Amino acid sequence: MWGSLFSEKEGFVEETADDVKKSEAYRTTEEGEALRIFVAEVDVEPAVAPFPHSAAECPGLRYRTVDDGTRMLSVGAAFIRDNWLPGHVESQFHVDAIRAELEGKAGF
């Protein structure tokens, strides 16, 4: 996986859709996994650039259409989680020096 795009990871689309649902649930109820997702988008004006009319015509790109008909292209995202550590960090807690450095600090 190192050196590859996350979007090329098997199951990426499904995992991302699930994370977006979790983020929306937390935003509206403040219950469940404390996950926030921020998506950066740009509007795509058909008159300016000859983009296809659907994502099916241009695989890999994610569009959404807003109420006024403007098409938005997702260009980036950031995930923020509260009280969470990535598995590759958490798996190292058996190392005394790492655990000693983190213990006693907020959230650990």
C-alpha positions as CSV (number, residue, x, y, z in Angstrom):
1,M,0.0,0.0,0.0
2,W,2.9,2.4,0.7
3,G,3.4,4.6,-2.4
4,S,-0.1,3.9,-3.7
5,L,-3.1,6.2,-3.7
6,F,-5.6,5.5,-1.0
7,S,-8.3,5.7,-3.7
8,E,-6.7,2.6,-5.3
9,K,-7.0,0.5,-2.1
10,E,-9.6,-2.3,-2.3
11,G,-12.8,-1.3,-0.6
12,F,-11.8,2.4,-0.5
13,V,-15.1,3.7,-1.9
14,E,-17.2,1.6,0.4
15,E,-15.1,2.5,3.5
16,T,-15.3,6.2,2.6
17,A,-19.1,6.1,2.1
18,D,-19.4,4.4,5.5
19,D,-17.1,7.0,7.1
20,V,-19.2,9.9,5.6
21,K,-22.3,8.3,7.1
22,K,-20.6,8.1,10.5
23,S,-19.4,11.7,10.3
24,E,-22.9,12.9,9.4
25,A,-24.4,10.9,12.3
26,Y,-21.9,12.3,14.7
27,R,-22.5,15.9,13.4
28,T,-26.2,15.7,13.9
29,T,-26.4,13.7,17.1
30,E,-23.0,13.9,18.7
31,E,-23.3,10.2,19.3
32,G,-21.2,7.3,17.9
33,E,-17.6,7.5,16.6
34,A,-16.2,11.1,16.9
35,L,-15.4,11.4,13.2
36,R,-15.4,14.5,11.1
37,I,-14.8,14.6,7.4
38,F,-14.2,17.8,5.5
39,V,-14.5,17.6,1.7
40,A,-12.9,20.2,-0.6
41,E,-14.9,20.8,-3.8
42,V,-14.7,23.0,-6.9
43,D,-17.6,23.9,-9.1
44,V,-17.3,22.6,-12.7
45,E,-18.8,24.8,-15.3
46,P,-19.6,22.9,-18.5
47,A,-19.2,26.1,-20.6
48,V,-15.6,26.5,-19.4
49,A,-14.3,22.9,-19.7
50,P,-15.8,20.0,-21.7
51,F,-16.3,17.7,-18.8
52,P,-18.5,14.7,-19.2
53,H,-22.1,14.9,-17.9
54,S,-21.8,12.0,-15.5
55,A,-19.1,10.3,-13.4
56,A,-19.7,7.2,-15.5
57,E,-18.2,9.0,-18.4
58,C,-15.1,9.9,-16.5
59,P,-14.4,7.0,-14.0
60,G,-12.6,7.9,-10.8
61,L,-14.0,11.4,-10.4
62,R,-16.6,12.1,-7.8
63,Y,-19.3,14.7,-8.7
64,R,-22.4,15.9,-6.9
65,T,-25.0,18.3,-8.2
66,V,-26.4,21.0,-6.0
67,D,-29.9,22.3,-6.0
68,D,-29.2,25.1,-8.6
69,G,-27.7,22.5,-11.0
70,T,-24.0,23.4,-10.3
71,R,-21.8,20.3,-10.5
72,M,-19.2,20.0,-7.8
73,L,-16.0,18.0,-8.2
74,S,-14.5,16.5,-5.0
75,V,-10.8,17.4,-5.0
76,G,-9.7,16.5,-1.5
77,A,-10.8,15.4,2.0
78,A,-9.5,15.4,5.5
79,F,-10.6,13.0,8.3
80,I,-10.4,14.1,11.9
81,R,-11.1,11.7,14.7
82,D,-11.2,12.3,18.5
83,N,-9.5,9.9,20.9
84,W,-8.2,7.6,18.1
85,L,-4.8,6.3,17.1
86,P,-3.9,4.6,13.9
87,G,-3.3,0.9,14.1
88,H,0.4,1.2,13.2
89,V,0.9,3.5,16.2
90,E,-1.3,1.6,18.6
91,S,0.5,-1.7,17.7
92,Q,3.7,-0.2,19.1
93,F,2.4,0.4,22.6
94,H,4.2,-2.7,23.8
95,V,7.5,-0.8,23.3
96,D,8.2,0.7,26.8
97,A,9.8,3.9,25.5
98,I,6.8,4.8,23.3
99,R,4.2,3.9,26.0
100,A,6.2,5.9,28.6
101,E,6.3,8.9,26.3
102,L,2.5,8.9,25.8
103,E,1.2,7.9,29.2
104,G,-0.1,10.8,31.3
105,K,-0.6,13.0,28.3
106,A,-4.2,14.1,27.4
107,G,-6.1,11.4,25.7
108,F,-3.7,8.5,26.4
